[in-house]
Amino acid sequence: MGRLDVGILRYMSKEDFRVLQGVEMGMRNHELVSTPLACSLANLRSGGAQKVIRQLQNTKLLAYERGRRYDGLRLTVSGYDFLALHSMVAENVIDGFGNQIGTGKESDVYAAYDTHGEALALKFHRLGRTSFRKLKLLRDYHKNRSHMSWLYLSTLSARKEFSYMKALHERGFPVPRPIYQNRHAVLMSIVHGEPLCELRDLSDPRRLYGECMELMIRLAECGVIHCDFNEFNLMVTDEEHIILIDFPQMVSTSHPNAEHLFQRDVECLRRFFARRFRFESDDYPVFSEVVRTEDLDTEIRASGYGKEFAEFDTVAGLGEEDDGSETGEESDDEESSRVEEEQKRAGSEEGSEDDSFKDAVESLEEETPTGVVSEQPDRPQAFPLDSATRVALRSDTGDGSDGDGSGLDSSGGGGRSGEDSAEEGTVSSEGDEDEAAAAARRREMKRLKQRRLEEQRLAARSQLNEAIQRSASQRSRSTAASTIAPEVLQRRLARELRRKRRHQAERLRAKGDASAVTRSRRDNAATIRESTTGFWAD
């Protein structure tokens, strides 16, 4: 079990973080970032940046690789972790870092501490490990891109999990409380319990089984499916209640494989209870009997109800057009503004440099893909929480903030009188019936609206298929001559030729640095020169 050493974080300067952020931005469209480009993005002089780069290489936060075509810098996983931790410390979100408390095929979980000393869970997404390299086939984080960095895919996974967890927590689902998200790190409340896979005995397996099935039905009624609802992602508290974790692979109930994924989760849990606790039950949910009451999938943009479904509804005249204002994820403008604020904090004493760096940040753009399904179960390893391994992340920790938060909390809840509570109880009892009736009417209206929407969507799709079949049947089949206009054929042929020419092997050279081929030729020439000089030196 490796441990992330964050002790040097207290001694890093603002120039160090500017170089790390410059390499991070350069890796958005470069596999390896050349030294002049990194210095330009960090807005530092070349001489001073070279010293910073060497120090970061010694601490293994940056790596210099020599490729076949060009050389350059690459941000390591530890360097990406330090950038996320630096942002959280600057925002006063965390103040200490502890030991590793869990690991899985795509994440590592560490203990963190806020400014009041409360223990939290800090999850680092680790996409691209050897045991989980089929991500690009199982999930659509990358959308239509063919090449993407594993660090950027980890950031997309963290954004999705934070948005899903936030939406579920607001609706009262038993999930950890989301606190903060930056890059590939998600900060949440710690879960005091054990994974269901590690329990050997339960006091009431029937009740826990029913609680799991009810939670699965509640998720489906909100329009989402967990897709990894197994014993490894279910935490059991001391009171034997369920807390659900791990959300990046959630999909919508409108997904083409929604019924299969739902029934797979159900059967997986039934087999586990029968194998581990010798409990079997014929009562289990069926996907066709679930009635949707909310549109959580459209709010969080879950996979299966993406842009392709929204565009179809808009063309068919169903629903309302969405302006994308409530996506539940961090937009490109927010991402650019986040990096800009970090750069301003790192170099607040250099006004002109901040302006030029801001222009460089605003010129970069990102895309926000949606996520799909994990086909292999995650088998996490849990480790005990050890507060003795706590490491302070600030250079000056003596702020004198001890005791302030607890005093405010203790005084905030004790100032109410008995009369006020009695009056509120009377008012609430009188309005219970009206609220229950209103809630029932809202649920019924949502059910009717959802049914009408599904009927209209199916009718529009059937009409579209009929129109396609009619147009296909009307095509001429009596001659082998093409019915396409010659101008269209010429444009297609020219486009295909340009595409082939663009994909031909070209000789690439890095800008600003000598390429690897030129360097090797110079070395060979120097070797030959030395050998000939020594041979003829009489």
Order of alpha helices (4+ residues) and beta strands (2+ residues): alpha-alpha-alpha-beta-beta-alpha-beta-beta-beta-alpha-alpha-beta-beta-beta-alpha-beta-beta-beta-beta-alpha-alpha-alpha-alpha-alpha-beta-beta-alpha-alpha-alpha-alpha-alpha
